[in-house]
Amino acid sequence: MPPPKKPKSLKLLNGSRRIDEQDSLELPPLEEMPTPPDWLPNSHALCEWERLSGLLHANGLLTEGCLSPLAHLCALHGKIVQQYAAGAAPTGHMIAQYRALAGEFGLTPSSATKVSPGSARKKNKFANGGPTQLSKQR
């Protein structure tokens, strides 16, 4: 398994950031808990929204851009639970979609190692030129 990727801020500090590397989109985390969308299909989906949005928000992983995928994950969860409750098994395609969406949020054991909780909320002490200001004071 390859080592985890080094954050852009560390690459900049170490001088190891390549010119050809592209910047990725960094969306700020939501300050407040979002309300669930009106179109969630059932109470199982709504309960899953409340559970997952609380977990993701507490870890600083919930952004404006991930609200729609989170809603789709919860809706799919609701449909799967309904099928199990009716005595039918969900299709393999539904399970695969659910696993893929859950993996995007770091909600599976293997994908949890790829997500760093709280990293989006922590202030970067080097963002405003911290190291250069410290070296000037010495």
N, C-alpha and C positions, 0 to 999 in steps of 0.2 A: 504494500500500500504506500503511495507517495506521501510525503510529509504535507501537512496543511499549508495552504498558501499564506504567504506573508502579506499583511495589510499594506495598502498603498502608503500610509503614513510612515510605516517603518522602512519601506523601500526608499522613500524620499530622504529620511534621516540618514540611512546607511549609504546613500548614493548609489544604490543598486537598481534603481528603476530604469528600465529601458525606454528609449525614445519611442519605439514602436508599440508599446503597451497602450491600450485604449482605456480611457476612463470609463468606469461603470456608473450607472445611475444610482445615486444614493438619496433615497427618499427619507425625510425626517419621520421619526416615530410619532404616532398620534398622542396627543396630550391627554385626551379624554376617551373613555370607553365609547365605541360606536354603537349606535342602535341597530338592531337587526333589520334587514330589508323586509318589506311587506310581503314579498313573493315567496318566502320560504314555505314549502309545501305542507308541513305538519308540525305537531308539537315536538316530535323527536328532533327535527331539524332545528327548531328554535332552542331547545335545551342544549344541543350540541354547539350552537352559535354562542350561547352564554358561557358555556364551559371553555371552548377554545379561545374565544376572544379575550376572556379573562386571563388565561394562561399566556397567550401571546403578548397581550398588553403589559402584563406584569414583567415580562422579560424584555420589553423594548423592541419587540419584533413586529408589531402591528403598524403598518403604514397605510396611507390612503390608497396606494396602488394594490395592496393585497386584500382589500375588502371584498371585491367581487370574487376572486378565487376562493376566499374563505367561505363566502356564501354558497358557492357551488359545492364545496366540500361538505358543508352542513346539509344542503339539500340532498345530495347524494347519500349521505349518512341516513337521513330521514327515510328515503325511499328503500334503502337496504333493510333498515329495521322494520319497515312496514311489510316487506316481503317475507322476512323471517317470521314475523308475528302471524302472517296469514298461512304459514306452513309451507311456503314456497322458498326455494333457494334463489338468491340473486344470480344474475348471469356472471360469467367470468369477466366479461367486459366491464361490468359495473364495479366489480371488485378491483380490477386492474386500474380503472380510473380513480377509484377511491385511494388506492395505495400510492398512485402517482401524485395526486393532490396532497395527500398527507405527507409524503416525502418532501414536497416543496416547502412545507412549513416546518420541517424537522421533527415530525411527529411519529416517526418510526425509529426503531433502535439504530438502524444503520445510518439514517439521515441525521439523527440527533448530533452526531459527532461533527457534522459539517456546519452546524449553526452555533454561533457564539452568543449565548443569552446576555442581554444587557449591553452589548457592545454599542448598540445604536444610541443608547441614552447617556453613556459616559462622555463627559467633556474631554476634549483633546487638549491637554495642557500645552501642546506644541503648535496649536492652530494659529495663534497670533504671534508666531516668532518667538516662542518661549525659550528655546536653547540659545538663540542669539542674544536675547535680552539678559539671560543668565551669564553668558560669557562676558558681556560688557560690564556687568557689575563687579566682576572679579578683578 
